[in-house]
């Protein structure tokens, strides 16, 4: 099941309008797509969400092994043609942004942080499962 952009995509518009940003999604910790911008097709959003869940999990393992064990605040990948940023966006959620190569990574990271604060962690958080 893919998330439709209309419901909560407003949350992502300030990031999406940053020059060079190509895709923005919010995903659950297990890689399920929660929100996508209307500029990100559903199939791309689903692939991005799944990939980012794996990347975030890898970052968490590295943090446990080499850091203090805390959940990493952000994971960034630079590749030919752009960047991928993944950061926590509430309990159990992640905000992921794919950009073109010619961007200011610090500006994108700053805008992601500001957006998460504006939205509020409660809005993006994944509900806890009873069990």
C-alpha positions as CSV (number, residue, x, y, z in Angstrom):
1,X,0.0,0.0,0.0
2,X,1.4,3.4,-1.0
3,X,0.8,6.6,0.8
4,X,-1.1,9.2,-1.2
5,X,0.5,12.6,-1.3
6,X,-2.6,14.6,-0.5
7,X,-3.2,13.7,3.1
8,X,0.0,15.0,4.8
9,X,2.2,16.0,2.0
10,X,1.9,19.6,3.2
11,X,4.3,18.7,5.9
12,X,7.0,18.1,3.3
13,X,6.5,21.1,1.0
14,X,9.1,23.4,2.6
15,X,11.8,20.8,2.1
16,X,10.6,19.9,-1.4
17,X,10.9,23.5,-2.5
18,X,14.6,23.8,-1.5
19,X,16.6,24.1,-4.7
20,X,17.9,20.7,-5.9
21,X,15.6,18.5,-3.8
22,X,14.2,15.7,-5.9
23,X,12.2,13.5,-3.6
24,X,11.0,13.7,0.0
25,X,9.3,10.9,2.0
26,X,8.5,10.0,5.6
27,X,8.8,6.3,6.4
28,X,8.2,4.0,9.4
29,X,11.2,2.3,11.0
30,X,10.3,-0.9,9.2
31,X,10.4,0.8,5.8
32,X,6.7,1.4,5.2
33,X,5.9,4.6,3.3
34,X,3.8,7.1,5.4
35,X,3.9,10.4,3.5
36,X,5.3,11.4,0.1
37,X,5.3,14.6,-1.9
38,X,3.2,14.8,-5.0
39,X,6.6,15.2,-6.9
40,X,7.6,11.7,-5.8
41,X,5.8,8.9,-7.8
42,X,4.4,6.0,-5.6
43,X,6.8,3.4,-6.9
44,X,9.9,5.6,-6.3
45,X,8.6,6.5,-2.8
46,X,8.1,2.8,-1.9
47,X,11.7,1.9,-3.1
48,X,13.1,4.9,-1.3
49,X,11.3,4.1,2.0
50,X,12.5,0.5,1.9
51,X,16.1,1.5,1.1
52,X,16.2,4.1,3.8
53,X,15.0,1.7,6.5
54,X,17.9,-0.5,5.7
55,X,20.3,2.4,5.7
56,X,19.0,3.7,9.0
57,X,19.3,0.3,10.5
58,X,22.9,0.1,9.3
59,X,23.6,3.5,10.9
60,X,22.1,2.3,14.1
61,X,24.4,-0.7,14.2
62,X,27.5,1.5,13.5
63,X,26.4,3.9,16.2
64,X,26.1,1.0,18.7
65,X,29.5,-0.4,17.7
66,X,31.6,2.8,17.3
67,X,29.5,5.5,19.0
68,X,27.7,5.9,22.3
69,X,24.9,3.5,21.2
70,X,22.4,6.3,20.6
71,X,20.3,6.3,17.5
72,X,22.1,8.2,14.8
73,X,20.6,11.7,14.2
74,X,21.3,11.6,10.5
75,X,22.7,9.3,7.8
76,X,24.0,10.9,4.6
77,X,25.1,9.2,1.4
78,X,26.8,11.0,-1.5
79,X,26.5,9.4,-4.9
80,X,27.2,10.4,-8.5
81,X,24.4,12.8,-9.2
82,X,23.2,13.6,-5.7
83,X,22.8,13.0,-2.0
84,X,20.5,11.0,0.2
85,X,19.7,12.3,3.7
86,X,17.8,10.2,6.3
87,X,17.0,11.5,9.8
88,X,14.7,10.7,12.7
89,X,11.4,12.4,12.5
90,X,9.6,11.2,15.6
91,X,9.4,8.0,17.5
92,X,9.7,5.3,14.8
93,X,9.6,7.6,11.8
94,X,12.3,8.8,9.4
95,X,12.4,11.7,7.0
96,X,14.3,11.0,3.8
97,X,15.4,13.5,1.1
98,X,17.0,12.8,-2.3
99,X,18.8,15.7,-3.9
100,X,20.7,16.6,-7.0
101,X,24.5,16.9,-6.8
102,X,24.6,20.7,-6.8
103,X,23.1,21.5,-3.4
104,X,24.3,22.8,-0.1
105,X,24.2,19.6,2.1
106,X,24.2,21.8,5.3
107,X,21.2,23.7,4.0
108,X,19.3,20.6,3.3
109,X,20.1,19.1,6.7
110,X,19.2,22.3,8.4
111,X,15.9,22.5,6.6
112,X,15.1,18.9,7.5
113,X,15.8,19.6,11.1
114,X,13.6,22.8,11.0
115,X,10.8,20.9,9.3
116,X,10.8,18.1,11.9
117,X,10.7,20.7,14.7
118,X,7.8,22.6,12.9
119,X,5.8,19.5,12.3
120,X,6.3,18.2,15.8
121,X,7.5,14.7,16.5
122,X,4.0,13.6,17.6
123,X,2.6,14.3,14.1
124,X,5.2,12.1,12.3
125,X,5.6,9.4,14.9
126,X,4.6,5.9,14.4
127,X,1.9,4.7,16.8
128,X,3.2,2.0,19.2
129,X,1.7,-1.4,18.7
130,X,0.0,-3.2,21.5
131,X,1.3,-6.5,22.1
